[in-house]
Amino acid sequence: MSKIPCHRPGEKWCRSPYCRLMRLALLVAFGSLSFGHPLLQAEEKDLKVAARNAMRSAAEYFHGQVARHGGYVYYYDLELGQRWGEGAATVDQIWVQEPGTPAVGMAYLFAWEATGDDFYREAAVDAARALVYGQLRSGGWTNCIDFNPQGNRVAQYRNLPRRGKNYSSLDDGQTSSALRFLVMVDQALNFEDAAIHEACLFALENLLQAQFPCGAFPQVWEGPVGKPQPVQAAYPDYDWRTEGRIKEYWNLYTLNDDLAPHVAKALLEAHRVYGDHRCLESLKRLGDFLLLAQMPQPQPAWAQQYNYSMQPAWARAFEPPAIAGHESQSVIELLMDIYQITGEARYLKPVPVALQYLRNSLLPDGRLARYYELQSNRPLYMQREGKGYQLTYEDGQLPSHYGWKHKSRLDELDSRYRMLKERGASGSLELELTASLRPADAVTEDRVQRVIAQLDSQGRWISQIGLSADTLQPLVGQPKFPPGYCFLSSATFSANLRLLAEYVRAPIAR
């Protein structure tokens, strides 16, 4: 085998994973390694060893140095003295909302499944126990868990003295992702951890009780919801610009921020693990709500939230009653999922007219607006006005804390719809429930090598503002980080760990 200088001072050549990767790169570059050659298989084995070593190094650092109380926030400075979730976090606060504790825990689980190394399962269990600590009396979770009994974010945790609020939230997948992760951990432990198992069943029971008779879910619940009668969606019969605002909008029927797909994944995971038929019944009722919530012509798509008369409704001051481009795409995808599971054609029926409407509504740059004005279908935006917001049709001075335009996925959705029409439903649950754990892009040796090379001597993947694809999001309350600022990111750690695990679990090429 060709020899190259070693990365270790004073050594000319060695068989470390690093040197093996360098030899592989040189052999490929100079054409001395052909596909199918036994040497390729050997070098691929070397790369898998390097990937496993990188996984363990990164996970040991993140679990041993970054975690607090077993959980995680979004971002950390390199000295681990400052921490941020949605805003600054104390050393005793962890985040439930992605890319916080459940997301990191799921990456550990995926690494355990890929390697069989119980270290990763133990790290996932630590994250699970942190979530159990912060489970609310209402059964779910809010976005942050505060382990300081006198902390400013303490809520009514189920197993602790009553203090704070008791709002279980489905916003941004908070309760859904926590429940889904805990169910996976429960199964990984063979249901033998009594606290984790009971937390799963308690959360599932309360989630099912939070579903309205029409099939909708609220953004937030404190207990079983009311019993408003199901009706078909309609346009407001009042001046929605000035009327119809409800302070506690979180009690309304909600689709905002992909609430329905998040809940559906949790229900399917619970059904897969526990075989609880109520989960599939709940999923079908959710699909029934989506059928009711489709707006009539001329805008046969979906809003972010609805009042109990099934009219699009206000949420926050910058979230008006409107047709929602992003949520409409998510609803279409979920309806196709439900059709594929149930085989009931009614869940597929709304899709073609919705796809055509959205295609006709594309912006000149090929994206979809976050909001389209009711009935006129003009793209609708917001501008700052003093301490509030003003509706506008202009997109020149948009607040930076919110996504006002979204990528179109219409071609992908249309292709899947045509395939389902041609092949029919599978009638099974084989929908890759772990898809969100897997890398979004193809796992190639080049990507694996780059991820390994980016790991520093301490086992850290360091992100940098302006140089990294994983830049800090402009969250409400987030400090302004300067260009070039270096930080650690839970999202980067989870994505890289999943990518390496996916490569490790794949069979060696033959």
C-alpha distance (Angstrom), angle and dihedral (degrees) to the residues before:
residue distance angle dihedral
M1 . . .
S2 3.81 . .
K3 3.80 114.4 .
I4 3.80 123.3 -135.1
P5 3.81 131.1 -179.6
C6 3.79 112.7 -80.1
H7 3.81 123.1 -118.2
R8 3.83 88.4 -130.5
P9 3.83 114.8 89.0
G10 3.76 112.0 -111.4
E11 3.82 95.5 16.6
K12 3.79 122.5 102.0
W13 3.79 98.4 -165.9
C14 3.78 139.6 -0.2
R15 3.79 141.4 162.0
S16 3.80 97.5 -115.9
P17 3.84 116.7 138.7
Y18 3.83 88.8 -108.6
C19 3.79 94.5 55.0
R20 3.79 91.7 43.6
L21 3.79 89.4 55.1
M22 3.80 90.9 49.7
R23 3.82 91.6 49.7
L24 3.78 90.0 49.0
A25 3.80 91.2 50.9
L26 3.81 92.6 49.8
L27 3.78 93.7 46.3
V28 3.78 91.0 51.7
A29 3.82 92.2 44.9
F30 3.82 93.4 53.0
G31 3.78 95.1 42.6
S32 3.80 96.6 -116.9
L33 3.82 93.3 122.9
S34 3.78 117.3 70.1
F35 3.80 128.1 -168.0
G36 3.78 112.9 -91.5
H37 3.81 93.8 19.2
P38 3.84 114.1 138.8
L39 3.79 88.1 -122.9
L40 3.81 88.9 61.5
Q41 3.78 90.2 56.9
A42 3.80 90.2 49.2
E43 3.79 92.8 49.7
E44 3.78 90.7 45.9
K45 3.79 88.3 54.9
D46 3.81 87.9 50.4
L47 3.81 90.4 52.3
K48 3.77 90.9 50.1
V49 3.80 89.3 52.3
A50 3.79 89.5 49.9
A51 3.79 90.4 48.8
R52 3.81 92.3 50.8
N53 3.80 90.7 48.6
A54 3.81 91.6 49.5
M55 3.80 91.1 48.8
R56 3.79 92.3 52.4
S57 3.81 93.8 45.1
A58 3.81 92.9 49.8
A59 3.80 94.3 43.7
E60 3.80 93.5 47.8
Y61 3.80 89.9 53.8
F62 3.80 96.0 43.8
H63 3.79 94.9 44.7
G64 3.79 95.9 38.4
Q65 3.81 101.2 39.5
V66 3.80 109.5 18.1
A67 3.82 103.5 40.0
R68 3.78 120.0 89.8
H69 3.79 118.8 -163.0
G70 3.82 85.2 -11.6
G71 3.81 94.0 -61.0
Y72 3.79 141.5 96.4
V73 3.79 144.9 -140.0
Y74 3.83 127.7 -152.4
Y75 3.81 105.5 -96.1
Y76 3.82 140.4 14.0
D77 3.77 134.7 -170.6
L78 3.79 113.8 -120.2
E79 3.81 93.1 -102.5
L80 3.83 90.3 51.3
G81 3.79 89.1 -127.9
Q82 3.79 94.5 117.1
R83 3.78 126.5 47.2
W84 3.79 132.6 -176.3
G85 3.77 134.7 -164.0
E86 3.77 115.2 156.6
G87 3.78 87.5 -25.3
A88 3.80 129.4 -15.6
A89 3.81 115.6 -28.9
T90 3.78 131.5 -155.9
V91 3.78 123.1 -128.4
D92 3.83 88.6 -100.8
Q93 3.81 96.7 52.7
I94 3.80 126.6 89.4
W95 3.80 128.8 -179.6
V96 3.78 127.4 -121.7
Q97 3.78 96.0 -174.7
E98 3.80 115.4 88.8
P99 2.95 132.4 -57.9
G100 3.79 84.7 30.7
T101 3.79 134.4 87.2
P102 3.85 102.8 -31.8
A103 3.81 91.9 47.4
V104 3.81 93.1 50.6
G105 3.80 90.3 44.0
M106 3.79 91.5 52.6
A107 3.81 89.9 52.0
Y108 3.82 89.0 54.4
L109 3.80 90.2 50.3
F110 3.77 91.5 50.6
A111 3.81 89.9 50.0
W112 3.81 89.7 50.7
E113 3.80 91.7 51.0
A114 3.81 90.5 49.0
T115 3.79 97.6 46.8
G116 3.81 107.8 21.4
D117 3.82 87.3 -132.7
D118 3.81 107.6 146.0
F119 3.81 90.6 -153.1
Y120 3.81 88.6 80.2
R121 3.78 93.2 48.2
E122 3.79 90.2 51.7
A123 3.81 90.0 51.4
A124 3.80 89.3 50.6
V125 3.81 90.7 49.2
D126 3.80 90.1 53.5
A127 3.80 88.9 54.4
A128 3.80 90.3 47.2
R129 3.80 92.4 52.4
A130 3.79 89.8 50.9
L131 3.80 88.5 56.1
V132 3.80 91.6 47.3
Y133 3.81 88.3 55.5
G134 3.81 90.5 55.0
Q135 3.81 99.0 43.7
L136 3.80 109.2 128.2
R137 3.78 127.7 -128.4
S138 3.81 86.8 -112.2
G139 3.80 88.4 61.8
G140 3.78 103.7 -109.6
W141 3.79 138.9 68.9
T142 3.76 140.4 -100.3
N143 3.81 122.5 -141.9
C144 3.82 97.2 -89.1
I145 3.80 136.6 37.5
D146 3.81 117.1 -153.9
F147 3.82 115.7 -158.9
N148 3.80 92.5 -172.1
P149 3.84 106.3 93.0
Q150 3.82 88.0 -147.5
G151 3.81 94.9 41.4
N152 3.79 123.1 130.2
R153 3.81 93.8 -119.0
V154 3.79 100.8 47.5
A155 3.81 113.1 136.0
Q156 3.81 135.1 -176.5
Y157 3.78 97.2 -68.4
R158 3.75 111.9 -165.7
N159 3.80 99.4 -124.5
L160 3.80 98.7 36.8
P161 3.82 136.4 70.4
R162 3.80 112.3 -69.1
R163 3.81 112.6 -93.0
G164 3.80 134.3 140.5
K165 3.79 129.9 2.3
N166 3.79 128.7 -24.4
Y167 3.81 100.9 -150.5
S168 3.80 112.9 143.1
S169 3.79 104.7 -159.1
L170 3.80 132.5 -152.3
D171 3.81 90.9 -178.3
D172 3.81 113.7 125.8
G173 3.80 90.5 -2.1
Q174 3.82 94.1 -67.5
T175 3.80 101.4 145.1
S176 3.81 93.1 24.1
S177 3.81 94.9 56.1
A178 3.81 92.9 42.8
L179 3.80 91.9 51.1
R180 3.79 93.7 44.6
F181 3.80 92.1 50.8
L182 3.80 93.5 46.1
V183 3.80 91.1 50.9
M184 3.81 89.4 53.1
V185 3.80 91.0 49.6
D186 3.81 90.5 46.9
Q187 3.78 89.7 56.0
A188 3.83 92.5 44.0
L189 3.82 88.1 55.9
N190 3.81 92.4 47.5
F191 3.83 89.0 -115.7
E192 3.79 89.8 -72.1
D193 3.81 98.6 124.8
A194 3.81 101.6 86.2
A195 3.82 96.3 -162.9
I196 3.80 94.7 50.5
H197 3.80 93.2 43.2
E198 3.79 93.3 50.1
A199 3.82 91.9 46.2
C200 3.81 89.2 55.1
L201 3.79 94.2 50.6
F202 3.81 92.7 44.3
A203 3.82 91.7 50.3
L204 3.80 92.7 46.9
E205 3.80 93.0 49.1
N206 3.81 92.4 51.1
L207 3.80 92.8 44.4
L208 3.80 90.3 55.3
Q209 3.82 90.3 49.1
A210 3.81 89.9 51.7
Q211 3.81 92.0 63.6
F212 3.80 116.2 102.9
P213 3.82 119.3 -129.1
C214 3.82 88.7 -107.7
G215 3.82 89.2 59.0
A216 3.80 98.0 -106.2
F217 3.79 125.9 127.5
P218 3.80 127.1 -143.7
Q219 3.76 121.3 -126.6
V220 3.82 89.8 -119.8
W221 3.80 135.5 15.1
E222 3.80 137.9 -173.9
G223 3.79 96.8 -175.7
P224 3.81 141.4 -22.5
V225 3.81 110.4 -25.8
G226 3.81 129.2 -120.9
K227 3.79 127.6 -94.1
P228 3.81 109.7 -111.8
Q229 3.80 112.0 166.3
P230 3.82 119.7 -105.9
V231 3.81 114.7 -106.8
Q232 3.80 135.6 169.9
A233 3.82 117.9 -94.3
A234 3.81 117.1 -96.5
Y235 3.78 139.7 172.6
P236 3.83 115.9 -95.0
D237 3.80 114.4 -88.6
Y238 3.83 90.4 -150.0
D239 3.81 136.6 58.0
W240 3.79 98.1 -75.1
R241 3.83 91.6 -170.0
T242 3.77 93.0 67.5
E243 3.80 105.4 14.4
G244 3.77 139.2 53.8
R245 3.80 99.5 44.3
I246 3.80 113.1 151.3
K247 3.79 120.1 -164.2
E248 3.78 94.7 -148.9
Y249 3.79 94.5 48.6
W250 3.81 88.9 152.6
N251 3.81 88.7 78.7
L252 3.82 92.2 62.0
Y253 3.81 129.2 92.6
T254 3.81 103.6 -75.3
L255 3.79 136.9 -161.2
N256 3.81 97.3 156.0
D257 3.81 119.4 131.7
D258 3.81 94.2 9.7
L259 3.80 93.7 -62.6
A260 3.81 93.3 156.9
P261 3.83 97.3 51.9
H262 3.81 90.9 45.8
V263 3.81 91.6 52.3
A264 3.81 91.5 44.8
K265 3.82 91.8 55.3
A266 3.80 90.9 50.9
L267 3.80 91.8 49.0
L268 3.80 92.3 48.6
E269 3.79 92.6 47.9
A270 3.80 91.2 50.4
H271 3.80 90.3 48.7
R272 3.80 92.0 48.6
V273 3.80 93.5 50.5
Y274 3.80 102.4 34.6
G275 3.80 102.2 24.1
D276 3.83 90.0 -132.7
H277 3.81 105.7 166.9
R278 3.81 90.3 -158.6
C279 3.80 88.7 72.7
L280 3.82 92.4 62.1
E281 3.79 91.0 44.2
S282 3.80 88.9 52.1
L283 3.82 90.5 48.8
K284 3.80 91.0 52.7
R285 3.82 90.9 49.3
L286 3.79 88.3 51.2
G287 3.80 87.8 53.2
D288 3.81 89.6 49.4
F289 3.81 89.0 54.7
L290 3.81 90.5 51.8
L291 3.80 88.8 54.4
L292 3.80 90.6 51.7
A293 3.80 92.9 44.5
Q294 3.80 95.9 56.4
M295 3.79 105.3 112.1
P296 3.82 120.4 -125.0
Q297 3.79 123.2 -112.3
P298 2.93 136.6 -33.1
Q299 3.83 88.1 39.0
P300 3.83 109.3 29.0
A301 3.83 95.5 179.6
W302 3.81 136.2 86.2
A303 3.81 140.8 -80.4
Q304 3.81 127.5 -139.7
Q305 3.80 94.7 -113.4
Y306 3.81 139.4 -0.6
N307 3.78 136.2 -154.1
Y308 3.80 120.5 -126.3
S309 3.83 89.8 -88.9
M310 3.83 85.9 60.5
Q311 3.81 94.1 -112.9
P312 3.83 120.4 137.5
A313 3.80 107.6 -95.8
W314 3.80 141.6 -165.2
A315 3.79 120.7 -97.7
R316 3.82 118.3 170.9
A317 3.80 120.1 1.6
F318 3.81 91.1 -93.1
E319 3.83 95.0 44.2
P320 3.82 108.3 79.6
P321 3.80 129.5 -179.3
A322 3.81 101.6 -83.5
I323 3.78 145.7 122.8
A324 3.81 107.3 -79.1
G325 3.80 117.6 -140.8
H326 3.80 98.0 -163.1
E327 3.79 97.4 42.5
S328 3.81 91.1 46.5
Q329 3.80 90.6 58.4
S330 3.81 90.4 48.6
V331 3.80 91.5 50.0
I332 3.80 91.4 51.3
E333 3.80 90.5 52.1
L334 3.80 92.0 48.0
L335 3.80 92.9 48.9
M336 3.80 88.6 54.7
D337 3.82 89.5 49.5
I338 3.80 90.9 52.3
Y339 3.79 91.1 47.5
Q340 3.80 90.6 50.3
I341 3.81 90.3 51.5
T342 3.80 99.4 42.0
G343 3.80 103.2 27.3
E344 3.82 89.0 -138.6
A345 3.81 108.4 143.3
R346 3.80 94.3 -152.9
Y347 3.80 89.4 77.0
L348 3.79 90.3 58.0
K349 3.80 96.4 45.7
P350 3.86 98.2 83.4
V351 3.80 94.1 50.7
P352 3.84 106.1 83.1
V353 3.80 96.9 49.0
A354 3.82 90.7 45.6
L355 3.80 91.9 50.2
Q356 3.78 91.5 49.9
Y357 3.80 92.3 48.7
L358 3.80 92.0 50.5
R359 3.79 92.2 46.5
N360 3.79 89.1 53.8
S361 3.81 88.8 50.2
L362 3.81 98.7 55.1
L363 3.79 116.3 131.7
P364 3.82 119.1 -120.2
D365 3.82 89.9 -97.5
G366 3.82 91.3 55.9
R367 3.81 96.2 -106.1
L368 3.78 130.6 114.4
A369 3.78 123.2 -116.0
R370 3.77 117.4 -119.2
Y371 3.81 88.2 -128.0
Y372 3.79 136.2 26.5
E373 3.78 118.0 -167.6
L374 3.78 113.9 -109.1
Q375 3.81 112.5 -93.8
S376 3.84 96.6 -15.0
N377 3.83 90.1 64.2
R378 3.81 92.4 -150.1
P379 3.84 113.3 151.6
L380 3.79 105.9 -100.3
Y381 3.79 126.0 -150.9
M382 3.80 141.3 169.2
Q383 3.79 133.1 -124.7
R384 3.77 128.9 -165.5
E385 3.79 114.3 -101.1
G386 3.78 113.1 179.5
K387 3.78 106.1 -57.0
G388 3.79 92.3 -21.9
Y389 3.80 141.9 51.1
Q390 3.78 136.6 -97.2
L391 3.82 125.8 -152.3
T392 3.79 113.8 -118.6
Y393 3.79 141.9 166.3
E394 3.81 91.0 -142.8
D395 3.79 121.7 94.6
G396 3.80 99.2 -166.8
Q397 3.81 100.8 98.7
L398 3.78 106.3 31.3
P399 3.83 122.0 162.7
S400 3.79 109.5 -105.0
H401 3.83 97.6 -139.1
Y402 3.81 94.6 76.8
G403 3.79 137.7 54.2
W404 3.82 107.3 -116.4
K405 3.81 97.8 172.5
H406 3.80 130.8 36.5
K407 3.78 138.4 -161.6
S408 3.78 115.4 -97.4
R409 3.81 115.5 -118.3
L410 3.79 93.4 175.7
D411 3.81 96.4 117.7
E412 3.80 91.0 52.4
L413 3.81 92.4 46.2
D414 3.79 92.9 46.2
S415 3.82 91.0 50.5
R416 3.78 91.4 52.3
Y417 3.80 92.0 47.2
R418 3.80 91.4 53.4
M419 3.80 91.0 48.1
L420 3.81 91.6 51.5
K421 3.79 91.4 48.5
E422 3.79 90.1 51.1
R423 3.82 99.7 42.2
G424 3.80 102.5 25.9
A425 3.78 128.3 -140.0
S426 3.78 122.6 -41.8
G427 3.80 92.8 -141.6
S428 3.79 89.6 -143.7
L429 3.77 140.3 102.1
E430 3.80 92.9 -119.3
L431 3.80 94.0 123.1
E432 3.81 98.2 126.3
L433 3.78 96.0 -103.5
T434 3.78 88.1 -171.1
A435 3.82 92.3 56.7
S436 3.80 91.5 110.7
L437 3.81 89.2 57.8
R438 3.76 93.0 56.1
P439 3.83 126.4 80.1
A440 3.79 114.1 -87.4
D441 3.82 93.2 -137.3
A442 3.76 132.3 50.1
V443 3.80 115.0 -74.7
T444 3.80 107.3 -125.2
E445 3.78 131.1 172.0
D446 3.80 88.8 -116.4
R447 3.81 91.5 57.5
V448 3.79 91.4 44.7
Q449 3.80 91.5 51.6
R450 3.81 91.5 48.8
V451 3.80 92.7 49.8
I452 3.82 91.1 49.3
A453 3.81 91.1 47.7
Q454 3.82 91.5 51.0
L455 3.81 92.3 58.9
D456 3.81 109.8 101.2
S457 3.80 127.8 -142.2
Q458 3.82 91.9 -89.2
G459 3.79 93.7 53.3
R460 3.82 95.9 -101.7
W461 3.79 132.4 138.2
I462 3.79 102.3 -149.7
S463 3.80 119.9 -156.1
Q464 3.78 123.5 -159.1
I465 3.79 131.2 -159.3
G466 3.78 110.4 -111.6
L467 3.81 94.7 11.3
S468 3.79 102.3 57.4
A469 3.78 130.1 69.8
D470 3.80 86.1 -139.6
T471 3.81 100.0 70.8
L472 3.76 123.2 166.3
Q473 3.78 113.5 -88.4
P474 3.84 118.5 -123.7
L475 3.80 94.2 -112.6
V476 3.78 122.3 175.8
G477 3.81 107.7 -90.3
Q478 3.81 93.4 13.0
P479 3.81 116.7 140.2
K480 3.79 118.5 -114.8
F481 3.79 106.8 -103.3
P482 3.82 116.1 -156.5
P483 3.80 124.1 -124.4
G484 3.78 110.9 -83.7
Y485 3.82 93.8 26.4
C486 3.81 111.2 152.1
F487 3.78 121.4 -144.5
L488 3.80 145.4 151.2
S489 3.78 118.3 -105.6
S490 3.80 128.0 -158.6
A491 3.81 88.4 -153.4
T492 3.81 91.8 56.0
F493 3.80 92.8 46.2
S494 3.80 92.8 49.5
A495 3.81 94.2 45.6
N496 3.81 94.1 48.2
L497 3.80 93.9 45.1
R498 3.81 90.0 50.8
L499 3.79 91.9 47.9
L500 3.79 93.9 51.7
A501 3.80 91.2 44.0
E502 3.79 91.1 51.9
Y503 3.79 89.4 52.4
V504 3.81 92.8 47.1
R505 3.80 93.6 50.2
A506 3.82 93.4 51.8
P507 3.82 116.4 95.9
I508 3.79 120.3 -103.4
A509 3.81 111.5 -96.4
R510 3.79 115.2 -102.7
